[in-house]
Amino acid sequence: MIEIPEVVRHQAVNVGADDWLANLNDIVAELATSWSIIVGATFPDATEAYVAEAVRDDGELLVLKIHIPREGGFAQSEITTLRLANGDSCVLLVDYDVTLGALLLERLGPSLRDLALPIDRRHEILCCVAERMWRPAPDCGLPNGRLHEAELRIQLQPGDLMIFNNMAVAHGRRGTRQQGELRQRVYGRRLHAEAQSQLRDGVLAAFRGRQ
């Protein structure tokens, strides 16, 4: 019996993935067989996926990650990104199963937090990695950031709705919004595709009306 972190369990229930929770043991067993791995301890800090240690039959140390199934194509986007990067500035994608939202990844060392690096040094490292990862990727099916940037320029009021990566979020303002800043606490809930489309149309209409 695998161990599922409570945060992951609650997230799955919130998005209606009860069947995924019920079948997760069988999914892990299926992947263990097809990828010739032994699945070990669960990583307790995961939030959006089941993540666990894995060891291949040749002794290679890996990580098994299985996304919670939900709208938005998050697993597909991650798989595409890692496949295109091919281990350059990010974890190496060893194998994947799009249907199951599963990734087999190389196992990395301690996190920047675990290494207790000063926060400025962590930011420097993350920015360098992001710069190396930032590259053209035409016609690969990944989301386009232009719409997201346009949405961020909308002046939001308490209770307004906006779309972030196919998630409808209600905003309650906290503090002040300076030029070029977005200081808001975000409360999110997922909507069906039709409702997402209607809200997105409303957001774009509001944005165009304020240009």
C-alpha positions as CSV (number, residue, x, y, z in Angstrom):
1,M,0.0,0.0,0.0
2,I,1.5,3.3,-1.1
3,E,1.5,6.4,1.1
4,I,-0.3,9.5,-0.3
5,P,0.4,12.9,1.4
6,E,-2.6,14.5,2.8
7,V,-2.1,17.6,0.6
8,V,-2.1,15.5,-2.5
9,R,-5.2,13.6,-1.3
10,H,-7.1,16.8,-0.6
11,Q,-6.1,18.3,-3.9
12,A,-7.3,15.2,-5.8
13,V,-10.6,15.3,-4.0
14,N,-11.0,19.0,-4.7
15,V,-10.6,18.4,-8.5
16,G,-12.9,15.4,-8.5
17,A,-10.1,12.8,-9.0
18,D,-11.5,10.3,-6.5
19,D,-11.2,7.4,-9.0
20,W,-7.5,8.3,-9.4
21,L,-7.0,8.0,-5.6
22,A,-8.8,4.7,-5.5
23,N,-6.7,3.3,-8.4
24,L,-3.4,4.8,-7.6
25,N,-2.0,1.6,-6.1
26,D,-2.8,-0.2,-9.3
27,I,-1.3,2.6,-11.5
28,V,1.9,2.5,-9.5
29,A,2.1,-1.3,-9.9
30,E,1.5,-1.1,-13.6
31,L,4.2,1.5,-14.1
32,A,6.6,-0.5,-11.9
33,T,6.2,-3.5,-14.1
34,S,6.4,-1.6,-17.4
35,W,9.4,0.5,-16.4
36,S,11.2,-2.3,-14.4
37,I,11.4,-0.2,-11.2
38,I,10.9,-0.8,-7.5
39,V,8.9,2.1,-6.0
40,G,10.1,3.2,-2.6
41,A,9.3,6.0,-0.1
42,T,6.9,8.8,-1.0
43,F,8.2,12.4,-1.0
44,P,6.1,14.1,1.7
45,D,6.3,17.6,0.3
46,A,4.5,16.9,-3.0
47,T,1.3,18.9,-3.7
48,E,0.1,18.3,-7.2
49,A,1.2,14.8,-7.9
50,Y,2.2,11.5,-6.3
51,V,6.0,11.5,-6.1
52,A,8.1,8.7,-4.8
53,E,11.6,7.3,-4.9
54,A,12.3,4.6,-7.5
55,V,15.1,2.2,-8.3
56,R,15.5,0.6,-11.7
57,D,16.6,-3.1,-11.9
58,D,20.1,-1.9,-13.0
59,G,20.4,0.1,-9.7
60,E,19.8,3.5,-11.2
61,L,18.2,5.9,-8.7
62,L,15.1,7.6,-10.1
63,V,11.9,9.4,-9.2
64,L,8.3,8.4,-10.1
65,K,5.9,11.2,-10.5
66,I,2.2,10.7,-11.3
67,H,0.1,13.9,-11.8
68,I,-3.4,14.3,-10.4
69,P,-5.6,14.1,-13.5
70,R,-7.3,17.5,-14.1
71,E,-8.1,20.0,-16.8
72,G,-5.4,22.2,-18.1
73,G,-2.9,19.7,-19.5
74,F,-0.4,20.2,-16.8
75,A,1.2,16.7,-17.1
76,Q,1.4,17.0,-20.9
77,S,3.0,20.4,-20.6
78,E,5.6,19.2,-18.1
79,I,6.4,16.1,-20.3
80,T,6.8,18.2,-23.4
81,T,9.0,20.8,-21.6
82,L,11.3,18.1,-20.1
83,R,11.4,16.1,-23.3
84,L,12.5,19.2,-25.3
85,A,15.0,20.3,-22.7
86,N,16.6,16.8,-22.6
87,G,18.3,17.3,-19.2
88,D,19.8,20.7,-20.1
89,S,19.3,22.9,-17.0
90,C,16.5,20.7,-15.6
91,V,15.9,17.2,-14.5
92,L,16.3,14.5,-17.1
93,L,13.1,12.8,-18.3
94,V,13.9,9.1,-18.4
95,D,10.5,7.8,-19.5
96,Y,6.9,8.9,-19.5
97,D,3.3,7.8,-20.0
98,V,1.0,10.7,-21.2
99,T,-2.2,8.7,-20.7
100,L,-1.4,8.1,-17.0
101,G,0.2,11.5,-16.5
102,A,3.3,9.7,-15.3
103,L,7.0,10.7,-15.5
104,L,10.1,8.7,-14.6
105,L,12.9,11.2,-13.7
106,E,16.5,11.1,-12.8
107,R,17.0,11.5,-9.0
108,L,18.7,14.8,-8.1
109,G,20.6,15.8,-5.0
110,P,19.4,18.0,-2.1
111,S,17.2,21.0,-2.8
112,L,18.5,24.6,-2.5
113,R,16.5,24.9,0.7
114,D,17.9,21.7,2.1
115,L,21.4,23.0,1.3
116,A,20.5,26.1,3.4
117,L,21.9,28.5,0.8
118,P,21.3,32.2,1.3
119,I,18.2,33.4,-0.4
120,D,20.1,35.7,-2.7
121,R,22.2,32.8,-3.9
122,R,19.2,30.7,-4.5
123,H,17.6,33.4,-6.6
124,E,20.8,33.8,-8.6
125,I,20.9,30.0,-9.3
126,L,17.2,29.9,-10.2
127,C,17.5,32.9,-12.6
128,C,20.5,31.3,-14.3
129,V,18.6,28.1,-14.8
130,A,15.5,29.9,-16.1
131,E,17.7,31.9,-18.5
132,R,19.2,28.7,-19.9
133,M,15.8,27.0,-20.2
134,W,14.2,30.0,-22.0
135,R,14.2,29.2,-25.7
136,P,11.9,29.2,-28.7
137,A,9.7,26.1,-28.9
138,P,7.3,26.7,-31.8
139,D,4.5,24.3,-32.6
140,C,5.1,22.1,-29.6
141,G,1.7,22.6,-28.0
142,L,2.9,24.4,-24.9
143,P,0.8,27.3,-23.6
144,N,1.5,30.8,-24.9
145,G,2.4,33.4,-22.3
146,R,1.2,36.4,-24.2
147,L,-2.4,36.1,-23.0
148,H,-1.2,35.6,-19.4
149,E,0.8,38.8,-19.6
150,A,-2.2,40.7,-20.9
151,E,-4.4,39.4,-18.1
152,L,-1.9,40.6,-15.5
153,R,-2.4,44.2,-16.7
154,I,-6.0,44.2,-15.8
155,Q,-6.8,46.4,-12.7
156,L,-8.6,43.9,-10.4
157,Q,-11.0,44.8,-7.7
158,P,-12.0,42.5,-4.7
159,G,-14.1,39.6,-6.0
160,D,-13.0,40.0,-9.6
161,L,-12.3,36.8,-11.6
162,M,-9.3,36.1,-13.8
163,I,-7.9,33.1,-15.6
164,F,-4.5,31.6,-14.9
165,N,-3.6,28.6,-17.0
166,N,-7.2,27.5,-17.2
167,M,-7.9,28.1,-13.6
168,A,-10.6,30.6,-12.6
169,V,-9.4,32.5,-9.6
170,A,-11.3,35.0,-7.4
171,H,-9.1,37.8,-6.1
172,G,-9.3,39.5,-2.7
173,R,-6.9,42.4,-2.7
174,R,-4.4,42.7,0.1
175,G,-2.2,45.8,0.5
176,T,-1.6,48.1,-2.4
177,R,-0.8,47.6,-6.1
178,Q,2.1,49.6,-7.3
179,Q,3.0,50.2,-10.9
180,G,4.3,46.9,-12.3
181,E,3.5,45.0,-9.2
182,L,0.8,42.5,-8.3
183,R,0.3,42.2,-4.5
184,Q,-2.8,40.1,-4.1
185,R,-3.8,37.0,-2.2
186,V,-5.3,34.5,-4.7
187,Y,-8.1,32.1,-4.0
188,G,-8.7,29.5,-6.8
189,R,-11.3,27.1,-7.9
190,R,-11.6,25.1,-11.0
191,L,-14.4,25.4,-13.5
192,H,-15.7,23.3,-16.3
193,A,-14.4,24.1,-19.8
194,E,-17.5,26.0,-20.8
195,A,-17.4,28.2,-17.7
196,Q,-13.7,28.8,-18.2
197,S,-14.4,29.9,-21.8
198,Q,-17.1,32.3,-20.7
199,L,-14.9,33.8,-18.0
200,R,-11.9,34.1,-20.3
201,D,-14.1,36.0,-22.8
202,G,-15.3,38.3,-20.0
203,V,-11.7,39.0,-18.9
204,L,-10.5,39.8,-22.4
205,A,-13.5,42.1,-22.9
206,A,-12.7,43.9,-19.7
207,F,-9.1,44.2,-20.7
208,R,-9.9,45.6,-24.2
209,G,-12.3,48.0,-22.7
210,R,-9.6,49.5,-20.5
211,Q,-6.9,49.9,-23.1
